[in-house]
Amino acid sequence: MARPLPPRAPLLRRMLLLVALAASCSYYLLVLHAQASVPPRYDGFAYGDAATAAWKDSILVEAFLDPLCPDSRDAWQPLRLAVDRYAPRVSLIVHPFPLPYHTNSFFACRALYIANKLNSSSTYPLLEMFFKNQGKFYNAATSSLSSTVISSEMSKLAAKVVGNSVSEFQSGFSDIRTDLAARVSFKYGCTRGVAGAPFFFVNGFLQPGGGSPIDYSTWISILDPLVGQHGDRLEMFTSM
Protein backbone atom coordinates (compact mmCIF):
# COMPACT_ATOMS: atom_id res chain seq x y z
CA MET A 1 0.00 0.00 0.00
CA ALA A 2 1.32 3.42 -0.98
CA ARG A 3 2.38 5.66 1.88
CA PRO A 4 0.25 8.80 2.29
CA LEU A 5 1.81 12.10 1.20
CA PRO A 6 2.74 14.51 4.02
CA PRO A 7 0.42 17.49 4.45
CA ARG A 8 1.45 20.56 2.39
CA ALA A 9 -0.37 23.23 4.36
CA PRO A 10 2.48 23.99 6.83
CA LEU A 11 5.00 24.26 3.97
CA LEU A 12 2.68 26.54 1.99
CA ARG A 13 2.16 28.78 5.02
CA ARG A 14 5.93 29.07 5.51
CA MET A 15 6.42 29.96 1.86
CA LEU A 16 3.72 32.61 1.99
CA LEU A 17 5.26 34.05 5.16
CA LEU A 18 8.67 34.28 3.49
CA VAL A 19 7.17 35.99 0.43
CA ALA A 20 5.34 38.49 2.64
CA LEU A 21 8.51 39.16 4.63
CA ALA A 22 10.54 39.72 1.44
CA ALA A 23 7.89 42.07 0.08
CA SER A 24 7.85 44.03 3.34
CA CYS A 25 11.65 44.39 3.29
CA SER A 26 11.61 45.50 -0.32
CA TYR A 27 8.95 48.10 0.42
CA TYR A 28 10.89 49.34 3.46
CA LEU A 29 14.07 49.74 1.39
CA LEU A 30 12.11 51.51 -1.33
CA VAL A 31 10.67 53.96 1.18
CA LEU A 32 14.11 54.66 2.60
CA HIS A 33 15.50 55.28 -0.88
CA ALA A 34 12.60 57.57 -1.75
CA GLN A 35 13.12 59.56 1.43
CA ALA A 36 16.84 59.93 0.72
CA SER A 37 16.05 61.21 -2.79
CA VAL A 38 13.68 64.01 -1.76
CA PRO A 39 15.02 67.30 -3.18
CA PRO A 40 15.45 70.36 -0.93
CA ARG A 41 12.72 72.33 -2.74
CA TYR A 42 9.58 71.59 -4.70
CA ASP A 43 10.31 70.82 -8.32
CA GLY A 44 9.54 73.20 -11.16
CA PHE A 45 9.34 76.90 -11.98
CA ALA A 46 6.55 79.08 -10.59
CA TYR A 47 5.01 81.37 -13.19
CA GLY A 48 4.38 85.06 -12.55
CA ASP A 49 3.10 86.07 -9.13
CA ALA A 50 2.79 82.39 -8.17
CA ALA A 51 6.43 82.56 -7.11
CA THR A 52 5.37 84.30 -3.91
CA ALA A 53 1.71 83.30 -3.67
CA ALA A 54 0.53 80.72 -1.18
CA TRP A 55 -0.54 77.80 -3.34
CA LYS A 56 -3.11 76.66 -0.83
CA ASP A 57 -5.00 79.89 -1.44
CA SER A 58 -5.15 79.49 -5.23
CA ILE A 59 -6.05 76.90 -7.84
CA LEU A 60 -2.81 75.19 -8.81
CA VAL A 61 -2.11 74.12 -12.39
CA GLU A 62 0.96 71.98 -12.94
CA ALA A 63 2.29 71.50 -16.46
CA PHE A 64 4.95 68.97 -17.47
CA LEU A 65 6.55 70.36 -20.62
CA ASP A 66 9.44 69.38 -22.86
CA PRO A 67 11.18 72.49 -24.29
CA LEU A 68 11.81 70.67 -27.59
CA CYS A 69 8.39 69.02 -27.92
CA PRO A 70 6.05 70.50 -30.59
CA ASP A 71 2.97 69.56 -28.55
CA SER A 72 4.40 71.31 -25.49
CA ARG A 73 5.06 74.36 -27.66
CA ASP A 74 1.49 74.38 -28.94
CA ALA A 75 0.14 73.91 -25.43
CA TRP A 76 2.01 76.81 -23.87
CA GLN A 77 0.25 79.85 -25.35
CA PRO A 78 -3.35 78.86 -24.46
CA LEU A 79 -2.25 77.76 -20.99
CA ARG A 80 -0.39 81.02 -20.35
CA LEU A 81 -3.35 83.11 -21.51
CA ALA A 82 -5.76 81.16 -19.30
CA VAL A 83 -3.54 81.50 -16.22
CA ASP A 84 -3.02 85.21 -16.86
CA ARG A 85 -6.78 85.65 -17.14
CA TYR A 86 -7.45 84.22 -13.68
CA ALA A 87 -4.30 85.27 -11.80
CA PRO A 88 -3.81 85.44 -8.85
CA ARG A 89 -6.66 83.03 -8.21
CA VAL A 90 -4.88 80.50 -10.44
CA SER A 91 -1.19 79.64 -10.03
CA LEU A 92 1.02 77.75 -12.46
CA ILE A 93 4.12 75.61 -12.01
CA VAL A 94 5.95 74.21 -15.02
CA HIS A 95 7.99 71.06 -14.49
CA PRO A 96 10.62 70.43 -17.18
CA PHE A 97 10.12 66.91 -18.50
CA PRO A 98 12.75 65.87 -21.08
CA LEU A 99 11.35 63.17 -23.32
CA PRO A 100 14.04 60.53 -23.93
CA TYR A 101 13.41 60.39 -27.68
CA HIS A 102 14.22 64.13 -27.98
CA THR A 103 17.98 63.75 -27.82
CA ASN A 104 18.77 67.33 -26.80
CA SER A 105 15.85 67.94 -24.48
CA PHE A 106 17.82 67.14 -21.35
CA PHE A 107 20.31 69.87 -22.31
CA ALA A 108 17.41 72.29 -22.83
CA CYS A 109 16.01 71.47 -19.39
CA ARG A 110 19.43 72.04 -17.87
CA ALA A 111 19.55 75.39 -19.67
CA LEU A 112 16.32 76.40 -17.93
CA TYR A 113 17.91 75.69 -14.56
CA ILE A 114 21.03 77.64 -15.52
CA ALA A 115 18.86 80.59 -16.56
CA ASN A 116 16.85 80.37 -13.36
CA LYS A 117 20.05 80.55 -11.31
CA LEU A 118 21.59 83.45 -13.27
CA ASN A 119 18.42 85.49 -13.70
CA SER A 120 15.17 83.97 -12.45
CA SER A 121 13.06 86.40 -14.49
CA SER A 122 14.56 84.92 -17.69
CA THR A 123 13.39 81.33 -17.14
CA TYR A 124 10.09 81.60 -18.98
CA PRO A 125 11.45 83.87 -21.75
CA LEU A 126 14.08 81.18 -22.37
CA LEU A 127 11.41 78.46 -22.45
CA GLU A 128 9.55 80.49 -25.07
CA MET A 129 12.80 81.03 -26.97
CA PHE A 130 13.27 77.26 -27.12
CA PHE A 131 9.71 76.85 -28.36
CA LYS A 132 10.38 79.33 -31.16
CA ASN A 133 13.70 77.72 -32.14
CA GLN A 134 12.98 74.03 -31.64
CA GLY A 135 13.96 73.13 -35.19
CA LYS A 136 17.60 74.04 -34.51
CA PHE A 137 17.81 71.30 -31.88
CA TYR A 138 15.72 68.52 -33.38
CA ASN A 139 17.40 65.12 -33.65
CA ALA A 140 17.92 65.29 -37.43
CA ALA A 141 19.31 68.83 -37.32
CA THR A 142 21.95 67.94 -34.71
CA SER A 143 22.78 64.34 -35.65
CA SER A 144 26.35 65.25 -36.65
CA LEU A 145 27.03 67.66 -33.75
CA SER A 146 28.79 66.89 -30.49
CA SER A 147 27.22 67.59 -27.13
CA THR A 148 29.71 70.42 -26.60
CA VAL A 149 28.62 72.13 -29.80
CA ILE A 150 24.94 71.70 -28.90
CA SER A 151 25.41 73.19 -25.42
CA SER A 152 27.35 76.05 -27.01
CA GLU A 153 24.52 76.78 -29.45
CA MET A 154 21.99 76.69 -26.61
CA SER A 155 24.18 79.07 -24.62
CA LYS A 156 24.28 81.52 -27.53
CA LEU A 157 20.49 81.39 -27.74
CA ALA A 158 20.06 81.73 -23.97
CA ALA A 159 22.45 84.67 -23.61
CA LYS A 160 20.04 86.78 -25.66
CA VAL A 161 17.34 86.56 -22.97
CA VAL A 162 19.31 85.89 -19.77
CA GLY A 163 21.65 88.86 -20.06
CA ASN A 164 24.86 87.04 -19.19
CA SER A 165 27.76 86.28 -21.50
CA VAL A 166 27.73 83.14 -23.62
CA SER A 167 30.76 81.73 -21.77
CA GLU A 168 29.19 82.39 -18.37
CA PHE A 169 26.02 80.64 -19.38
CA GLN A 170 27.85 77.69 -20.93
CA SER A 171 29.84 77.20 -17.74
CA GLY A 172 26.53 76.22 -16.15
CA PHE A 173 26.62 72.99 -18.16
CA SER A 174 29.73 72.03 -16.19
CA ASP A 175 27.87 72.50 -12.90
CA ILE A 176 26.70 69.12 -11.62
CA ARG A 177 23.81 70.85 -9.83
CA THR A 178 22.07 71.69 -13.12
CA ASP A 179 22.43 68.07 -14.16
CA LEU A 180 20.94 66.84 -10.90
CA ALA A 181 18.11 69.38 -11.02
CA ALA A 182 17.07 68.22 -14.49
CA ARG A 183 17.20 64.61 -13.33
CA VAL A 184 14.98 65.41 -10.36
CA SER A 185 12.44 67.03 -12.68
CA PHE A 186 12.30 63.91 -14.86
CA LYS A 187 12.10 61.55 -11.89
CA TYR A 188 9.41 63.68 -10.27
CA GLY A 189 7.32 63.47 -13.42
CA CYS A 190 7.68 59.70 -13.37
CA THR A 191 6.43 59.54 -9.76
CA ARG A 192 3.31 61.43 -10.91
CA GLY A 193 2.68 58.95 -13.72
CA VAL A 194 3.72 61.36 -16.46
CA ALA A 195 4.35 59.41 -19.66
CA GLY A 196 4.64 62.17 -22.24
CA ALA A 197 4.45 65.90 -22.79
CA PRO A 198 2.45 67.94 -22.24
CA PHE A 199 0.77 66.53 -19.12
CA PHE A 200 -1.43 68.70 -16.91
CA PHE A 201 -2.69 68.50 -13.33
CA VAL A 202 -5.21 70.84 -11.71
CA ASN A 203 -5.15 70.83 -7.91
CA GLY A 204 -3.30 67.54 -8.11
CA PHE A 205 -5.75 65.81 -10.48
CA LEU A 206 -4.57 64.62 -13.89
CA GLN A 207 -6.42 66.19 -16.81
CA PRO A 208 -7.52 63.95 -19.69
CA GLY A 209 -5.70 63.82 -22.98
CA GLY A 210 -2.18 63.59 -21.61
CA GLY A 211 0.41 64.13 -24.32
CA SER A 212 -1.75 66.55 -26.29
CA PRO A 213 -2.24 70.33 -26.03
CA ILE A 214 -5.32 71.77 -24.31
CA ASP A 215 -6.78 74.74 -26.16
CA TYR A 216 -7.79 78.02 -24.55
CA SER A 217 -11.56 77.41 -24.56
CA THR A 218 -11.05 74.06 -22.85
CA TRP A 219 -8.87 75.66 -20.19
CA ILE A 220 -11.62 78.21 -19.56
CA SER A 221 -14.16 75.41 -19.20
CA ILE A 222 -11.86 73.70 -16.66
CA LEU A 223 -10.86 76.73 -14.61
CA ASP A 224 -13.94 78.95 -14.72
CA PRO A 225 -16.14 76.72 -12.52
CA LEU A 226 -13.27 76.25 -10.05
CA VAL A 227 -12.60 79.98 -9.84
CA GLY A 228 -16.32 80.59 -9.30
CA GLN A 229 -16.41 78.12 -6.42
CA HIS A 230 -13.06 79.14 -4.98
CA GLY A 231 -14.45 81.70 -2.55
CA ASP A 232 -16.89 79.17 -1.11
CA ARG A 233 -14.39 76.32 -0.90
CA LEU A 234 -13.57 76.61 2.80
CA GLU A 235 -17.24 76.83 3.85
CA MET A 236 -18.09 73.89 1.58
CA PHE A 237 -15.42 71.61 3.07
CA THR A 238 -16.08 72.55 6.69
CA SER A 239 -19.80 71.76 6.27
CA MET A 240 -19.20 68.25 4.95
N, C-alpha and C positions, 0 to 999 in steps of 0.2 A: 504494500500500500504506500502510495506517495506521501511524503511528509508535507504537512501544511506549511504554506509560505508564512514568514513572520509578518506581523502587522506593519503597514507602511505609515500609519498616521503619525507616530512619534517622529519618524525621519522627515516627513513632509513638514511638520510643525517647526522642526529645527531649521530646515532649509528656508522656510518663509521668514523665520526670525532673523537668520543671517542676511537675507535679502533686505529686510526692513532696516536692519542695523547699517548695512552698507549704504542704503539710500539716505538714511539720516546723516551719516558721516559726510557723504558727498554734498548734501544740502548745506550742512554746517560749514564746510570748506568753501562752498560757493558764496555763502553769505559773508564770510570773513574776507574773501577776495573782493567782493563787491564793495564792502565797507572801506577796504584799503584803497579802492580806486575812485572814491568820491572826490571830485575836484573841489578846490577851495571856493569857487563861486558858481552860481547857476550858469549853465551854458547859454551861449547866444548873445546877440546884440539887440539891446532895447532900441526901439525906434522913437524918435521925437521926444516928447515930454515924458514918455513911459520910462525913461532912464531914471527919473526921480519920483515917479508916481508910485503909490502903494498899489501893487497888483490886486490885492484883495478888495480894493475899492473900485475896480474897473473890470470890464469884460476883457479877458485875455485871449488874444489870438496868437498862436504859435505857428510859424511857417518854417518848414524844412526845405531849403532851396539850394540848388547846385548852381554856382555862378556861371558854369559853362553849359547849362541845360536849356535848350530852347523852350521847353514847357515852363521852366521856372521863370525865364525871361518874360514869357507871355502872361504869366500869372502875376507878376510884380505890380504892374501899373494899376489894374483894377483893385488889387488888395490895398495898395498905398492910398488910392483915392477914397476907398471905403473907410479906412482907418482914420484918415484926415477928416472925413466928414463927421465922424462921431467922437473924435478926440475932445476932451480927455476921458470920456466915458468908456472908450475902447483903447486898449494898449496892445502893442505888437512886439513880439520878439522873433527875430529871424535866427534860426539855427543853420549854420553852414552844413551841408550834407553832400560830400563829394561822391558822386556815383563812380563805382570802380571802372566802368567801361568808358568814362571820360578821362583819358589818360592824364590830362593836366589839371583836372579839377582840384586835386589835393593841393597843388601849388597855389591855385587861385584862392582856396580857403585859407591857406597860410597867409597869403597876401592881405586878406581881410583882417587877420589878427595883427599883422605888422602895422597896417594902417591904423587900426584901433589903438595901438600902443603909441604910435607917433603923433597922431592927431585924431582923437575919437570922433570929431565931427566929420571926418572924411570917410568913415566906414561905409555908409550908405551911398555917397557919391561914387566910391570905388566899385561897389557892387553894381551900380547902374552903368558904370564905365565898362565893366566886364560884360554885362548884358548887351551893350551896344557893339562890342568888339569881339564877340564870341568866336567869329569865324577865324580870327588870327590864331586861336589856340585849339581849334578842333583837331582831332586825331590825324586826319589826312594832311592838314596844313603843317603839322609839326613832326611828321613821321621821320624826317631826316635830321632833326635838331636834337642837340643834347639837352639835358636837364638844366645845365648852366646857362645855355643860350635862352631857354624858355623863361627861366627865372629873371634873366636880364631884361627880356622883352616885357615881362609883366612889371618889372620895376620901373621901366621907362614909362609905361602906361600909368602906373600908380602915382609916379612923381608929379604928374600933371594935376592931380586932385588933392594929394596929401600935403604938398608944399615943401617936402624935404628933397634933398638931392637924390639922384638915381643910386649912387653908391651907398648912401645911408640907408635907403630903403632896401637895397639888395642885401645888405649885411644882415637884415632881419631873417633871411633864409638860412643863415648860419646859426641862428639862435634856436637851440633845441626846444625852447619854450613855445615857439610858434608851431613847431612840429607836434608837440604834445597837445597843444590846444586844439589843433585841427583833428587830431586823433580822438580826443574827448568828444568833440562835436559829432563825429561819425558814430562812435560807440553809443553816445547818448541817444541818437536817432534809432539805433538798433534796439535799445532797451524799450523804446516807445513803439516798436513794431513798424518803424518806417522802412519801406521797401522800395522807394523810388522818390522822385522829386517832380513836382512839388507835392508835399503832404501838409495838411492843415489840421490844427486842433483848435477848438473854441472852448475855453474854460475846461481844458483837459480832455474834451471829447473829440475823437477823430471824425472829420467830415468826410462824406462819401466822395468817391471819385478820385482816390489817391493816385497821384502820378499825372493828373491832368489839371490844367488851369481852371480856376473858378472865375467867372466873369463878374463884372461890377453889379449887375442887377441881382445875381444870385447872392453876392455878399450882402447886399441891402436886405434881401429877403431873410438871410440868416441873422443879421445883426439888429435889424430894426425892432423886431419883437423883443429881443433881449434888452436893448436899450430902453424900450418902453416900460419893461417890467423891473428895470434895475433899481429904481427908487423904492419899489415895494418889496425888494428881495428879502431884506432883513425881517420885516413884519411877517412875510409869507412863511419863512422858515421857522420863526419862533412860535407860530401858531399851529404848526404841524404836530 
